[in-house]
Amino acid sequence: FPVPRAASVLILSLTTPLMASDAGTDSPASSPGSSPLLHHRMDIEEEEPQNKRRTRGRAASQSAMPPHPPAKEVLPWIYQKNQGHRLIVSKQCEDEFYKDQGGKNHHLAMVVRLVPTQDQGMAQDEPGAGQQAGELSKDSTIKIPLKTSLLYENGAEVEEEQKIFKPMIPDHENFHLELRYGPDNYWCYEGEVKFRLEKVSLRCDGKKFKLAIAVDATADNIREMENEAVQAGSKAGALAPWIEKVSRAGGCEVSAWRLVDEGVNAHACVPPP
């Protein structure tokens, strides 16, 4: 019989089967409130009001937000200016990549972090190992741009880099680091590098590739970072010497290995200090 609209659960205990009368009148089930067949009725669980559901949804989304970062993590060039920082790979690429499988959006992905020198031990060496990028902080809009270079294993530049290396980002954007809160409860400037290789090593005389990643500390980029840093509470001119020092410290590399079946075995590593 019909369940009242205000109820989500309705359980009945019946003494005899529900049947239509011989005279062709309505079944007793059509009037559950007055039916003599109704022996016992369980309590009805009322539906949760819609406004209460919305409130609970907002509370859940707010609980997933990262905490406010300490000032020393937002502005490390102020509070940690005498401490060295390095780029590391905190999440490795997958160990295999087949460029002709998965469509044109299939790609390799890695996560890069800028960490104090003493924290370089969190760098990952095993293919596929590491954690995804953390949650973006709303307390900082500073973006630290990155630059990439596709090289052969011996360090020589790849002549057809633009044909082989395809960044998986819009054309008007660059890879960059932003302040994030990682799954390991670690604040740092962090970013993802997603890319495809359109030509495997086998077609380049069997040579192995490697992708070099570093902070892009051009004058224009530093000027833009300075403006963003001032808005976040930094002193004017404080970021430039720090980011230049970070740039001179070097970057990290991702190597792409040749496979006979024209897959690419991607392995990320951190250069020796």
Buried (B, 14 or more C-beta within 10 A) or exposed (E): BEEEEEEEEBEBEEEEEEEEEEEEEEEBBEEBEEBEBBEEEEEBEEEEEEEEEEEEEEEEEEEEEBEEBEEEBBBBBBEBEEEBBBBBBBBBBBBBBEBEEEEEEEBBBBBBBBBEEEBBEBBBEEBBEBBEBBBBBEBBEBBBBBBBBBBBBEEEEBEEEEEBBBBBBEEEEBBBBBBBBBEEEBBBBBBBBBBBBBBBBBEBEEBBBBBBBBBBBEEEBBEBBBEBBBEBEBEEEBBBEBBEBBBEBBBBBBBBBBBEEBBBBBBBBBEEE
